[in-house]
Amino acid sequence: MAYGTSPAVAKVPTTLCEAYAAAIRNHAKDDAFAYKHAGQWVKVSHAAFAERVRKARAGFLALGIRRGDRVGLLSENRLEWTITDVALLSCGAVDVPIYATSTGSQIAYIINDAGAEALVLSNQKQFDKVAAAIGEMPQLKFIVTFDPINVTAPLPSRVKVLTFEELAQLGDRGSVGDFLDEMVRAASPEDLATLIYTSGTTGDPKGVMLTHDNLTFNLVANVERLTDLGPEDTALSYLPLSHVYERTVMNVFVYSGVSVYFAESVDTVAQNLMEVQPTVMTSVPRIFEKILARIEEEGRKAGGLKTKLFTWAMETGREYSRALHRGNVPPMLSLQYDIAYALVLSKIRNKIAPRIKFFSSGGAALAEDVMHAFSGMGLTILQGYGLTETSPVITSNTKHENRPGTVGKPLRGVEIKIAPDGEILTRGRHVMRGYYNKPDKTAEVLTPDGWFHTGDIGEIDADGFLRITDRKKDLFKTSGGKYIAPQPIENALVTSPHITQAVVVGNGRKFPGALIVPTPSSVQNLARELGLTNASYAELLKHPKILDFYRQEVARLTPHLAQWEKIKNIALLENELTIEGGELTPTLKVKRRVVDEKYKAEIDAIYDEKNLASANQS
């Protein structure tokens, strides 16, 4: 089938179907997408991508999927995820992304709540979870698998299982027609495009209804802002496509003609980054913090003059970045920076991402120090802000207007204001239709005149840049009646190379404390210096001298806090907080209620009078 023979799509798309049809017509790259197979990068052209979407679409139609039907999509990041997404949209269907880390019961809840009769999933692992919970999904009729799977136990007769290849063969027997014209006609701007269930830090997830207009408005507004993004660019994608952030980024990349390379996994991002050498990449603060910690650890390991030179260069880079963003770089600092960049910082940049134009950061607040450290290395991080309910981007920084500590200015057509209690409100075409089947929950966050309550606390500066303070629901009050905003304190703590993660606690307690996951190498190095060679790692984390080191590190990092905000005591945790452990959401936000329950003994120990006496003596 030949593409590009139909009348041109409208210049500004009004649906995602129009946007993807335009991308296929306007771009003809050999590497529209790429993925790793058997150690080699496999490139997929725009034409090959379009043909696979066409066959999958026809296959879904053959199964009886029609306009408005909901279809679950349970998979890790891979090319087939995006093919399925576009194929379902081209049927006029509503796809329902499900995080690959979800349990069987969580999957069943979403499938049932959405009323989905079909589920597309990736592999044996995901199939086994679904098969074990199949009795909880009485309406499910079809399961489509990307990989061949073994059905180890009988399924209900109502459930038909077929592979993605078999689905494509069903479609191949269908009418070809003019696929792109059919795609464009498949949906209207007001049609529901997707139903995204918020991972949530508390309670059951809510299905966020996003229309084609919601998502296309956000797509176009972001493309307008990213003026230097185009077919010459290459992106590395690793964040979950199940989350609206990476999904919208994918829409922007494909529409702009950017080549998208799928990282093999989160664990291989560093290696894939060196292989692909992207010009753009999206990430979350946690990954930037890990990269910076690894850089600084290598600098300390160099030893002697090399470590001194590294430390001087990194600090010079930070100072230069701060001065640059203030608009006043002293001549001597400029000269020092040129030397630091030539001798050290440029080498680090070339090792990490030599071709990068910018990184985009979202999902949580990025510490200013981290941003300045990267900026000093010549690596620009653009921080933005949004929620699933806002399609998602509300504000973003740009290369030309990038203010550290803020999440930028609103996109064109987006309104924001600060409520009397400090909550950020937003209004515009980016705001969701509502929560599926939950009108009461919708009414709690959407006012009759269209203002959405974000649940975030923030402020708008004199130039229109938005600064996020904390999540409204994360604020807690000490027994003395003082409110504590934990996120800014946590952001300050994780800038330390000795701290991997930090969670501030203290709701209803006399003062704030902190659970800290230390960097293992830092603990081990400290143990050697103190001669504690026979103690286990768990014993080291309870040793008075190790605890004293970390208390001093916390004090060093938080001199700016008011007396009632200061961390008075800490507990060191042996294991990182993880998605699999239930302490983090799929976007790496802390589930504070889970942490409070899981580490109740450690939190209680922070406030034990005996431990407090030890802390006060240190």
N, C-alpha and C positions, 0 to 999 in steps of 0.2 A: 504493500500500500504506500502511495506517495503522500507525503505531508507537505503543507504549505501551499496547496492548490485552491483552498477556499478563501472567501473574502476575509480581509484582515479583521482581527479582533479589535474592539474599541481600544484606543490608546490607553485610557485609564480603565482598568478592569473594575467591574462592579460585583463579581463573584470570584471565588477561588477557581472555578472551572474556566472562566475567561482568562484568569492570570496564568494558569498552567498551559492553556491552549496557546496563549501569546508567547510563552517561553519556548514551547516546542516549535512554533512557527518562526520566531525571531532568532533562535540560536541553533547552531549546528556544530557543536563541539564533539570531539571524539571522547572526551572525558567529562561529560555532564555529571557523571557519578563515577566513583571508584570504590572498590572494596578489596580486602586482602583475602586471598585464597591460596593455600599451599605455599605460603611464603612470598607470593607475588601479588602486586597490585593489578586487579582486573578492571579495565576501563569500560564504561558503558556510555554510548553516545546518546544524544538527544533522540535520534531516530529509533534506536533500540529500546530506550526507555518508553517512548510513546507506544511502540508496538506491544510491549509487555503490559502497559496500562490498558491498551485497547482490548487485548485478549482477556485480561482479568476482569475488566468491566463487563464484557460480553458473557463471561462465565458467571459472574454474580447475577446478571439479568436472567441467565438460564436457570439459576437456582430459585428464581422468583423474587429476588431483591428489587424493591421498587422505591420510588420517591417517598422519602419520609421514614423508611424502615431504619431501625437501629441495628448496627452490626458491631460486635466487640472486636477489639484489636489488641492482642496480648503478645508482646514481643520485645526482645531487646532491639537496639538500634541495628538496622540493616537495610539494604536497598529495598527489599520486599515490603518493608514497613511503608515507605513512601509510595511505592507502586500501589499498594492496597489502599492507602489513604486517597490517592488521586482517583483510582478506579471507582471507589465507593462514592466519592463526591460526584463523579461523572455519571453515576446512576441516579443522582439526586438523593442518595441515602445519607444517613447520619452516622458517622463512625464514632465509636465509643472507646477511646484509648484506655488501656489498663496497664499499670506499671508491672514490669516483668518481675519485680520483687514481691508482688502481691501473693497472699496465701489463697488456698482454695476457697475458704469461706468469704474472703474479701472479693474474689472474682465472682462468686455466686451472688453476693449482695449487689454488685454493680450490674451484672447481667439481668438479674430480676428487676431491679429498680428501673433500669433503662427499657425493659421489655424487649430485649434483643433475642431474636430467634436464630441468629448465626454468630459464630465466633471464629475469628482467624487468629491462629497462634503460631509460634515459631518452631518449637522443637519438642523432643521427648520429655524434657523436664517440665515444660509448661503443660503439655498434654496430660502428664501423670497427675498434676495438681487438679486439672479440670476433671479428669476421669474420676478421681477420688471424691469429688464434690458434685458429680453429675446429678445425683438424686435431689440436690438442692436447687437445680435449674430445670424445672419441669417444662418450660416453654422452648428450650433449646432444641433446634432441629438439625443444624449443620455445624460441623467443625472442619475448618480448612487449615491444613498445616503446611508451613513453608518447607520443612524437612520431612522426609519419610519417617513414620513412627510405627512402633509396635503396639497394637492394642492387646494388652496383657490380660484384661478382664472384660467380660461381656458388657456392652453398653446397652441402654434401652433401645428398643427397635425404632423408636422415633428419631434417633440420632444417626445421621449419615456422616461418615468421615471421609474426606478426600484431600489429596495433596494439592498444593498450589499449581503444580504441573498439570494435574488432572482438571483443575478448574480452568486453566488456560486452554486445554484441549476442548472443553465444553464450549468455551468462547470462540475457539477457532472454527467451530462448525456453524457459528452464527453468521448473520449478515454483516459484511464489512461496512458498507455505506460510507459516508464521510464522517469518520470518527470525531474529528475536531469540531465540526459543526454540531454534532450530537452532544459533545461534551459541553459546548457553550450553552446549548438549549436546556441542559439538564437541571439547572437550578436558577432561582431568582434571588436577588439580594436579601429579601426578607426570609428566605428558607433557612431552616436550621442546618448548620454544617457539621457541628460536632457537639457531643455531650461529654464534657471533661469532668471527671470526679476529683474534687480537691482531695489531696492526700490528707490534709488536716492534721493538726497537732492534738486535737481532742474530738471525740464523738465520731459518729458515722460520717462518711464522705457525702458531699452534696454534689449533685449533677449540675454543672454550670452550662447553661444553654447559650451557645455562641452561634450567631447567624453568619451567612456569607458576607453580609454587609459589615458586621463587627470585624471579622478577620481581614477582609479585603481593605477596609478603611485603614486598619493598622498596618497592613502590608504597604499600601501606597504612601502613607505618612512616613514610614521608616525609610522607604526607598528615596523619597524626597530629601530626607535628612542626610542620608549616606551618599552624597553626591559623587564620591570617587570609587564607588563599588561597581564592578562591571565584569565582562567576559574574560578579562585578563587576570582575574583573581581566582584564588584557590582557597577553599576552606576545609578545615578538619572538624568533623562533627563527632561528638561523643556524649553530650548531655542527652538524657532520655527524651525521645520524640513524643513520649506519652505526656510530657509536660508542655504546656502551651508556649513557653519561652523558646525552646529549641524548635518546636513546630513552626512558630512564626518566623524564626530565623531561617528555617529551611525554605519557607515560602518566599522570603526576601531574596535568598541566595539563588534559588531556581529562576525566579522572575528576572533577576538581574543578570543571569547567565554565568554566575559563579560556579566553578567546578566544586562539587562536594565529595570529599573523601571521608568514608566512614572509618573511624578508629576501630581497631579490633575489639577493644574493651577499655574500661576505665584504667585498668592496670597497665595497658600498653600505650597510653596517651603520650608519654615522654618519648618513647621510641618512635611512634608514628609521627610525632611532631618533627623529629629530625629527618625522617624519611620523606615526608610530604612537603615540608617547608612551606606551610600555608602563608597567604598574605593576610587572611582574616581568620579569627577564631573566637567562638563564644565559650565562656567558662563561668564558674562560680567562685566567690572569694576563697573558699576552702582550698581550691586547687592552686590559686596564686600564692596563698600562704605556704602551701607545701613546697612549691617550686622555690620560693624565696628561702625557706628554711634549709632546703637542700643546697642551695647556692652558698649560704652563709656557713653551713657545716663544712663544705668542701674548702671554703676560704680559711676556716680555723684549722683544718687538718694540714694545710700547706706548711704551717710552722714558720718560725723565724721572721725574716724580713718579708717573705711573701705574704704572710698573714697580716703583718703591719701595713704593707702596701694595699692589700685587699680591703682591710678595714677602713683605711683612709679614703680609698677610692669610692667605696660604697657610701660613706658618710658625705663625701664631697658631692656625689651624685644626688643624694637626698637634699642637701642644702641648695644645690643648683636648681633642682626641680621646684622647691618651695619658693625660691627667689623669682624664678621664671614665672610662676603662676601669680606671684604678687605684682609682677610687671616691673621689677627693679633688681637686675643682676649686677652686683658690683664688678668692676673690671678685673680685680684680683681673683674673685671667685670664678669668673668666666675662664680665666687663664688656667686656674687649678683644675677646673672641670675638663677643659680640653686635654690636659695631661692625663687626668684620671681615666677619661674615656679612651684615649689612645692606648694607654698601658694596660688597663684592666677591663673597663666596662664594655667596650666594643667587643672584646673577646667573649665575654659572657653572653652578650646579645647574639653573636654569630653562632654560638653553641646552642642556644635555646631556639631562636626563631629569626634567622638572618633576613627573611623577606617580609616579615610581618608589617602590615600597615597599622593595624590596631587590634587589640583584644577588646571584646565586649564582655562586661561583667554584669550579672543579674542574679536574682534569687535571694540575695541577702546583702547587707551593708558591707562595703569594702573599706577596710581600715585605711585612713589617709597615709600612714607610714608605708604600707604595702604599695600603694599607688605611686608614691614618691620614689620608692626604691626601684620600681620598674621603669618609671619615667627617667630616672638617672641613668639607667642602662640603655636608654633610647627606645624603650618599649611602652607604647601608649595604651593605657587601659581606659575605655569609655564606660562609665557606669550609668546604668539606666534603672528604671523603677516601673513596676507594674504588678498586676495580679492576674490569676486565671480569669477572674470576673471582668477584667478590663482588656482582654483580647491579645496580649497582655500589657503592651507598653503604654505608659502614661507620660513619662518624661524620659529624656536621655541627654547625655552630654554628646558633643560632637568634637571632631579634631580641631575645629576652629573655636569652639566654646566649650572648654573642658575644665571645670572647676572642681578641684579635689575636695572631698568631704560632702559633695552634693551628688544628686542623681539627675542633674540637668534641668532643662526647661521643658514645658509641655510640648507634645507634638502639635502640629497644626490641627486646629479643630477640636482640641482637647481643653476643657476648662478644669482648673483646680482652685480650691480655696481651703482655708483652715477654719475649722469649727471653733467655737468658743473654748471647748475643752482641749484643743490642740490637734484633733483628729483631721486627717487629710480627706477631703471630699473631692470627687471628680464627676464630671458630666460630659456626655458626648456620644458619638456613634460607636465608640469603642466599648461602651458599658453593656454587659450581658443583658439578655432578655429576662433572665431570672434563674432561680434554682428549679430544676425539673421536679414536678409533683410536690413542691414545697412552697406554696404561696405565702405561708406565715413567715418562713425563713427569708423569703425574698423581701417581704415588707419590712423586715428588721433592718435591711441594709440599703434599700432603694426608696427614696422619698417620692411622693407623687409628682414632683416637678423634675425628676430624673437624676438627682444627686445620689451618687453611690458612696456609702461609708466604707472606707478602705480598712479601717481597724488599725491604721498606722498613725503614729504621732509625728508631726513634723513642723517645719517652718519654711517660709518663702523669703529669700533675702531681697534686698533692694533692687537687684538686677533680674529677679524672676527665677533664680535657681532654687530648686526644692532640696531641702535637707531632711533626711529621715532621722528621727530620734530613737524610736523603738516601736514595737508592736503594742497596741493599747492593752491587749489582754496579757502581755508579758510583764507589764508594770506590776510591781508588788509593793506592799506596805509593810514596813517593819513594825514591831510591837510599839515602837515609840511614835508611830504615826507618820513616818517619813516615807515618801515614795521613792522607789529605786527603779531606774531604767537599766536592765541588765546588759543589753546588747552593746552599748558603747564601752562598757567596762570589759566585756568579753573580747571585743575587737582590739582593745588596748593590750590585753594579756597575751593574745595569740601572735602579737608581733614579735614576741620573744622567741629566739631560736631554741630555747629550752622547753617551750610549752607547745604541745600539739593541739590540744583542745581545752576549752574552759567553759564552765557553766556557773553563773552566779546564782546563788540560792539565798534564802532568808525570809521568805514570806511568813509574816507573823512572828518572826524571831527578833531578838534584840538588835541584831546588826547583820549586814550582808556577809556571807562567806563565799567560798568558791570551791567547786570540784575541778581539779586540774588533771589532765592527762599529760604527763611529762614526756618529753622526747627521750626515748630509751637510751640513745647514745649519750645524751647529756648526763643521765643518771649513772650510767656505767662509768663514764669518765670521772665524774665526781666521786664515785665509790673508790676508784683506784687512787685518786688524790688523797682520800681520807683513810686509805688502807683497809677498806671494808671488802676484802676480796672473798671472804667465805660466806657472805650473806646471799640469800636468794633475792631475786628481783622484787618479789612481794615484800620481803623483810626490809629491803632498802627503802621502799616507799613509806615505811613507817618509822625509819630511823630519824631521831631528832635533828641530826646535822643536815640530812637531806631535806627534811621539812623546813628547817631554818633557812636553807639556801633558797627554797621556793617562796617562802614568805618574804624574804628580802627582794626577790625578783619581782613579786607582785607589787611591793611598795615602790620599787624603782620605776615601774611602768605606770603607776597611777598617782603621781604627786599632785595632779590637777584636781583630784576628787575632793568634794566637800567632806568634812569630818564624818558626817553620818552616812556617806556613800562608801567610805573606805572599807576594804576587805580586811576583817580582823583575824580571820583564821581560814585554813584551807584543809582539804583532804586530797591525797594523790590517788588516782585510779590506775589500776594495772592495765586495763584494756581500753582501746579506743571506743568511742560511741559510734555505732554503725547503723546502717539501714536494716541489715539482717538481724541485729540485736534488738531492733524496735525502738532505739533511742532517737533515731533521725528519720525525717521524712525522706522520700526519694530525691528531693531537692536540697538535702543536707541541712534542713532546719531542725533545731533541737525540739524534741517532744518533751517539754518541761514536766508535764504531769507524769510521764513514764519515768523520766530520770528521777523525779522526786520519790516515786514509789520504789524503783529498782535499787536506788542507792540511799534508802532511808537510814540505814545503819551508819553509813559514812557521813551523812548530813548531820545526824544526831551527834556523832562524835565531834564534829566541828564546834558544837555548842556545849560540849561536856566541860564542866568547870575545871577538871584536871588538865584537859588539853588546852583550855584557854589560859590557864596559869603558865603552861609551858610556852605558849605563843607569846604571851606578854613579856616573858623573861628573855626571849630571843632578840 
